[in-house]
Amino acid sequence: MATEGNPIIDVKKLTKTYCGGRIRALTDCSLTIRKGEVVVIVGPSGSGKSTFLRSLNLLETPTSGQIIFEGTDISDKKTDINLHRQRMGMVFQHFNLFPHMTVMDNLILAPVKVRHEDPEKAKERARELLSKVGLSDRESAYPIQLSGGQKQRIAIVRALCMNPDVMLFDEPTSALDPEMVGEVLEVMRDLAKSGMTMVVVTHEMGFAKEVGSRVIFMDGGKILEDKPPKEFFENPENERLKLFLSKVL
Amino acid sequence: MWWSNLFAGMSPSNFFNFSFLPKYASFFIQGVEYTLLLSVVSVAISVIPALILALMRLSKSGIVRTISGAYISLFRSTPLMVQLYIIYYGLFSLIRIPSYTILGFIDITRFIPGVVALALNSSAYVSEIFRAGILAVDQGQMEAARSLGLSKWQGMKFVVLPQAIKNILPALANELVTMVKESSICSVLGMSELIWGAKTVASTTYKTLAPYVLAAIVYFAINYPASKVIEAIERRMRRGDRR
C-alpha cells in the first residue's frame, strides 16, 4: 500500500536559512508523502531532520520553497495556518503537555476551543483513545504525576483527539528512559497499522526497519537517500549513509 | 561643648514625642487609607495596559515593539514627580473632573490625576514583570498549542498566561509594596495621603521630626509584613514546581 495513495504532503525545494542566510539548515529538500505512508527520517544530529519536520506544519517558516498540504500551499503567507494545523498532529521530544491542566483538559482543549465541539462529546472520544493506549485510569491526573512514557502516550492521544490526517513525530522517544521507549513505540506501531499517515524523526532504527514504508536519510540539510527500509538498510549507496549506518547499527 | 548642641535635635524625646497624636490622629488614619487606596487602585489599573505593553514588546512587528519599548523607557527614565506634574498640570488642565469626595476626605479632582500618573508609571514596570513571566514559560508550550491549531492569542490565553501567572503574582505584589512608598510623592500636589498628613501635623504643631518618624513606622508596619508574606508565598510556589 506504500506508494499507492494520493499525495497528502508535497514538499518542493524547501530551503531554510538563519541569520540572513549565513546559516543554512535546509537546502532544496523535496519530498512527497502519500496517504497511509510511514516515512521515517534518520540522520546524524544537526542534519536538519527536525527543522524539516517542524517546517511541515510551519513551526519553522521556510525561507523558500513550498509545502503543499492536501492541495493547499500552506507556506503561502495568505493561508490560515491554524486551519491546516488542526489536521496535522504533532508529537514533541519533550512531550509539551500543559502542566496546569489535567490529562483530560489537555486532551479536550483544542477540540473544544478550536473546533467548538461539545465538551461531553470531546471527553467521550478522549476516553476512547485513552483506553487504546492503556491510560484510562489517568484522566484526572496532572502531567507531573505521570512517567515519561505515559506523558508521551498522552501527548499522542492529545494530537489524535483532533482527528488529524497526518501525524508528525519529532524524536518521540529521545527524552525517555530506555525502559519506557517500548511502550511509546508500541502505540506508534498500532497507529501505523490503523492506516495513519506518519512522518517520524527518530534514532530508533528497529522502528524504521519494521514499521517504515520509506526511510529517508538526511545530512547537512539535504535529503540524501529515500528508499524502502529493506533496501535502505541492506544496500545503502550513499557514502555518508554507509558511514552513518556503520555507527548506529 | 560645642558638639553637644549638634545632636540636641536628635534626642529620643524629639524622635518619639507623639504627644500630638490624640488631637491629630485622624490625619494619620485618613492618610493611611488614602495611601492604600491610591496605590492599590493604581497598580490594579496598571495591569491591563501593562499586559498590552508586554504583548506588544513580544510582538513580531518591529514598529509595535518600538512603540512599547519607547513608552517603557520614557516612564522608567524620568522621575515620577515630573510625570506627576506634567500629567496634573498638562493633561488634567484639559480634562475637567467634577468636584466630588469619596469616604468624606478623598477629593477626586486630585485623586484621579494621581491615580492616572501612578498607573501610567506603574504599567511600564509591571509590563516588564509580565514580559519576564511570559518568557519564563517554556517555548514548547506555545509550540504545542499552535500545532493543535490554537491561534497565537488562544495559546497565550489558555496555555502560556495561566502558567506565567505563577511567576508574575509575587513580582506584582512587590510592585504594590513599592507603590505604597512611591505614592508619597503625591503629597506635593496636596493629595491628603500619609506624608501629606505628617507634613500638615508637623507644620501645625511645630514638631518637625516626630510626625515623620510616625509616618515611617506606619509605612514599615504595612510593607515589612507584606513583603514577608510575599516571600513565603513565593517559596511555597517554588516547592510546588519541584514536586
Interface residues (C-beta under 8 A of the other chain):
Chain A: N57 L59 N82 L83 R85 Q86 M88 G89 M90 F92 H94 N96 L97 F98 P99 H100 L109 A110 K113 V114 R115 I144 A155 R158 A159 M162
Chain B: D138 G140 Q141 E143 A144 A145 R146 S147 L148 G149 L150 S151 Q154 F158 V159 P162 Q163 R243
